[in-house]
Amino acid sequence: MKDIIYINEQLDKIIEFKPNVEYSDDYRCPKDRIIDFVSICKNEEEIWDVLNLVQGKIDAQLKIYAEGDLFGVGISYYEPYRAFNIDLMTEIDTIFNLYNFYSAPIDEDVTEEDVPDLNTLQNRTKIVLLQELGVLDFLKKKEPFKNSTNLAKLIAELISGKNDDVNSVCNSIRTDLSYVTQKKNPKSPYTKPQIQIVNSKLASFSLPIIK
């Protein structure tokens, strides 16, 4: 049985964020937090359990705080909060790549049960999927969407769920849209975890996968 208390404790330590503590003695940057966490893990399963939860919680919280007061101190703190979590996501992807959590080859005969439901995919995964399907390239050729803000707004409309705030989704995907064609950039959404998930979806429709 998994130690839920331990997992939640580690989760809280990694994602804790307070405005204006960046230069305090007890502040730990995302990279240091991940290094500290990995160093105390007993096995790879613990690493996966916690960091997978961290990714899901960050994605959800970015949506919640995008347009509201962050901990009641004002919307001006959203940008440092967003930057903090983007750095955290990057560090997590680095660990996932290091441990090859997503290195298994794609099965061309993927069954329907093996393919993630589109409603459960992270927004950045949907961005990669839209890029691979040629949707983003098509839209960028249209005059109204030469303005990146307009494109972000439309994509947010397309990928938002019925309970999502469109403006929050728009804010959370702007960076991914900016770097979606720069696959080697650290900020690109083309990480191994995202590629693995997108490939499973593409393969289920017999579409070419990302090499």
C-alpha positions in Angstrom: 0.0 0.0 0.0 1.4 3.4 -1.0 2.2 5.8 1.8 -0.3 8.5 1.0 0.8 10.8 3.9 4.4 10.7 2.7 3.4 11.4 -0.9 1.3 14.4 0.1 4.1 15.8 2.3 6.5 15.6 -0.6 4.0 17.1 -2.9 3.4 20.1 -0.6 7.2 20.7 -0.2 7.7 20.8 -4.0 4.9 23.1 -5.0 4.8 25.5 -2.1 5.0 29.0 -3.4 5.0 32.4 -1.6 5.4 35.8 -3.2 8.5 37.7 -2.6 10.5 34.9 -0.9 12.9 34.4 -3.8 15.8 36.1 -2.0 15.1 34.8 1.5 17.5 32.3 3.2 15.0 29.5 3.2 13.9 29.8 -0.4 14.5 26.7 -2.6 14.3 27.1 -6.4 12.5 24.4 -8.4 15.7 22.6 -9.4 16.9 22.4 -5.8 13.5 21.1 -4.7 13.5 18.3 -7.2 17.1 17.4 -6.4 16.3 17.3 -2.7 13.2 15.1 -3.3 14.9 12.6 -5.6 17.8 12.2 -3.2 15.5 10.9 -0.4 13.5 8.6 -2.5 13.8 4.8 -1.9 13.0 3.8 -5.5 11.8 5.1 -8.9 8.2 4.3 -8.1 8.2 6.9 -5.4 9.7 9.5 -7.8 7.0 8.7 -10.4 4.1 8.7 -7.8 5.0 12.2 -6.5 6.2 14.0 -9.6 3.2 12.7 -11.6 0.9 14.2 -9.0 2.9 17.5 -9.0 2.4 17.8 -12.8 -1.3 17.4 -12.5 -1.6 19.8 -9.6 0.4 22.5 -11.3 -1.7 22.3 -14.4 -4.9 22.6 -12.4 -3.6 25.5 -10.2 -2.4 27.5 -13.2 -6.0 27.5 -14.4 -7.4 28.5 -11.1 -5.0 31.4 -10.4 -4.6 32.8 -13.9 -7.2 35.5 -13.4 -7.6 35.7 -9.7 -5.8 36.8 -6.6 -2.9 34.5 -5.7 -3.3 33.8 -2.0 -5.2 37.0 -1.7 -2.3 39.3 -2.5 -3.2 40.5 -6.0 -3.0 39.4 -9.6 0.4 41.0 -10.0 1.9 37.8 -8.5 0.5 35.6 -11.2 3.5 36.0 -13.5 6.2 35.0 -11.0 3.9 32.1 -9.9 3.5 31.0 -13.5 7.3 31.3 -14.1 8.0 29.3 -11.0 5.7 26.5 -12.1 7.0 26.4 -15.7 10.5 26.0 -14.2 9.2 23.2 -12.0 7.6 21.4 -14.9 10.9 21.6 -16.8 12.8 20.1 -13.9 10.2 17.3 -13.7 10.5 16.5 -17.4 14.3 16.3 -16.9 13.9 13.7 -14.2 11.3 11.7 -16.2 13.8 11.7 -19.2 16.7 10.7 -16.9 14.8 7.7 -15.6 13.3 6.8 -19.0 9.8 6.7 -17.5 8.5 7.2 -21.1 11.1 5.4 -23.1 9.1 2.3 -24.0 8.5 2.0 -27.7 5.0 2.8 -29.1 2.9 -0.2 -29.9 1.5 0.3 -33.4 -1.5 -1.9 -32.4 -2.6 0.3 -29.5 -6.0 -0.6 -28.2 -8.7 1.9 -27.4 -8.2 1.2 -23.7 -4.5 2.2 -24.0 -5.1 5.6 -25.5 -5.5 8.5 -23.1 -9.0 10.2 -23.3 -8.6 13.7 -24.8 -10.5 15.1 -21.9 -7.7 13.9 -19.5 -4.8 15.3 -21.5 -2.8 18.3 -20.2 -3.1 21.5 -22.2 0.5 21.3 -23.4 -0.1 17.8 -24.7 -3.0 19.1 -26.7 -0.8 21.9 -28.1 1.7 19.3 -29.4 -1.1 17.2 -30.8 -2.5 20.2 -32.7 0.9 21.0 -34.0 1.5 17.4 -35.3 -1.9 17.5 -37.0 -1.0 20.6 -38.8 -3.8 22.7 -37.2 -1.5 25.3 -35.7 0.4 25.8 -39.0 -2.9 26.1 -40.9 -4.2 28.8 -38.4 -1.0 30.8 -38.5 -1.4 31.4 -42.2 -4.7 33.1 -41.6 -4.5 36.9 -41.3 -6.4 37.3 -37.9 -4.0 34.8 -36.2 -0.7 36.5 -37.1 -1.3 38.1 -33.8 -0.1 35.5 -31.3 -2.6 36.7 -28.7 -5.5 36.0 -31.0 -4.2 32.6 -31.8 -3.8 31.8 -28.1 -7.4 32.9 -27.5 -8.7 30.6 -30.2 -6.7 27.6 -29.1 -7.9 28.1 -25.6 -11.5 28.1 -26.9 -10.8 24.8 -28.8 -9.2 22.9 -25.9 -11.1 24.2 -22.9 -13.4 21.8 -21.1 -16.9 22.9 -20.2 -15.8 23.6 -16.6 -12.6 25.5 -17.6 -12.1 29.2 -17.6 -11.0 30.1 -21.1 -8.9 33.1 -20.1 -7.0 30.9 -17.6 -6.3 28.3 -20.3 -5.2 31.0 -22.6 -2.6 32.2 -20.1 -1.4 28.7 -19.4 -0.7 27.8 -23.0 1.0 31.0 -24.3 4.5 29.8 -23.6 3.9 26.4 -25.2 2.5 28.1 -28.3 5.6 30.4 -28.5 8.0 27.5 -28.4 6.1 24.7 -30.1 8.3 25.0 -33.2 11.5 25.1 -31.2 11.8 21.4 -30.2 15.2 21.7 -28.7 14.4 24.7 -26.5 14.0 23.9 -22.8 10.7 25.7 -22.8 9.3 23.6 -25.7 6.3 21.4 -25.0 8.0 18.6 -27.0 9.3 16.7 -23.9 9.5 12.9 -23.9 6.4 12.5 -21.7 4.4 14.7 -24.0 5.7 12.9 -27.2 4.8 9.5 -25.7 1.2 10.5 -25.0 0.7 12.2 -28.3 2.2 9.3 -30.2 -0.2 6.9 -28.5 -3.1 9.1 -29.7 -1.7 9.4 -33.2 -1.0 5.7 -33.5 -4.6 4.9 -32.4 -5.7 6.6 -35.6 -2.9 5.1 -37.8 -1.4 8.6 -38.2 2.4 9.1 -38.4 4.0 9.3 -35.0 6.7 11.7 -33.8 10.1 10.2 -34.5 
